[in-house]
Amino acid sequence: MQPTNRQTYLDWLRIAAIFGVLLFHSARPFMVDDPWHVNNATQSNVLTEFAFWLSRFRMHLLFFISGTVSWFMVSKKSARGFMWLRFQRLFIPLLVGMLVIVPPQIYMERLNQGFKGNFWHFYPSIFEMRPYPHGNTSWHHLWFIAYLLVFDLLLTPFFGWAVSPKAKGFVEKLKFFARGKNVYLLMLPSATWFSLTVLKYPMTGDLVHDYCFFVYWMLFLVAGFICMLQPALMDSLERNRRFSLGMALVMMGFINYLRWNNVGLSTWVPDWDQHWYLYPYLARQPLNSWFWVFALIGYGKKYLNRKVKVMDYINQAIYPFYILHQTVIVIIAWYVVKTNDTIGMKYGFIVITSLCVSMCIYHVFIKPFALTRYLFGMRPLEKKVQAPVSEKPVPQPTPQVAPELVVS
């Protein structure tokens, strides 16, 4: 097993990515030509562009960081122990989410579509097992947890082998990608797969028929794992952070120029789908996402490897917060969009209130209780052991324990 000292910058980036998800979902009621569960009467081009920018890297970064977390976990446990822990931390919260957390979102949407009954009249319909949107059974925003569970289970044999002494030669060969700018070669498999398959298999989020994005997301997770497996790769991302950010900005500008001016391949070539340069053109999207992820990891490693006192609390809260946040947003937004306030006021209110309500639910109803901690994928409560009373207590040296990366 390899040493697994804490990498605080990964905690900060994980927190930032989840906060980005909050900002993104809070903007959904106001996005142009993108109807959601709850929609405002008027839309905002500014929030639409902000959400589009966030969508370039928010889930990509989460999958990459999830790969680093998988490395930490499998390095400390056997392959079987890793699988069992992932089942507990992912499957149980996914099931709870589908039965308890997600149904209110669908109910609010059905109200907007004309449903007249109360929530308890609606709730039995989720057991009809008719997939959303035609039915009311869905995992909605928890699709990330479903995909992550399947990825970790499928990749467990590779993960277990990669951290074993048998893979020493493989780990050494990975240093090739740390030389110069070779780390960017890690982008090519997913960018190639995306460009070859995305037109035929657009994203579905249903896991079963999501042929393009299933592999696409998994390759981000694998990249995160091997970058922790060979630390020289993380050093390379830090060293090349300026180049990554520069390329991310240039490609983002190019993508937006095409979007804002309604320019595409069909503008220049009528039979665009018959030419080889279709594939490099499609690859612009995944390559842009990779540059953003690599830039964030590089700058995070350089500047965010510092811990603050509140870090442990936030780390424990972030996973339950992710499970809760979208339902809280939908419920609050359902009332907010009916007001006559400006879009800016509505958006700010939804963000702040959803953040506060989600954290209050976590702090009051989830964090203190062993059962709710288990159902939301948290680590068990630590048992407090009282030291025996002694007339003359003998001072004991403080044990030096390597801190863990919170993976709940």
Secondary structure by P-SEA (a helix, b strand, c coil): cccccccaaaaaaaaaaaaaaaaaaaacccccccccccccccccaaaaaaaaaaaccaaaaaaaaaaaaaaaaaaaccaaaaaaaaaaacaaaaaaaaacccaaaaaaaaaaaccccccccccccccccccccccccccccaaaaaaaaaaaaaaaaaaaaaacccaaaaaaacccccccccccccccaaaaaaaacccccccccccccaaaaaaaaaaaaaaaaaaaacaaaaaaaaaaaaaaaaaaaaaaaaaaaaaaacccccccccccccccaaaaaaaaaaaaaaaaaaaaaaaaaacccccccaaaaaaaaaaaaaaccaaaaaaaaaaaaaccccaaaaaaaaaaaaaaaaaaaaaccccccaaaaaaacccccbbbbbcccccbbbbbcccbbbbbcccc
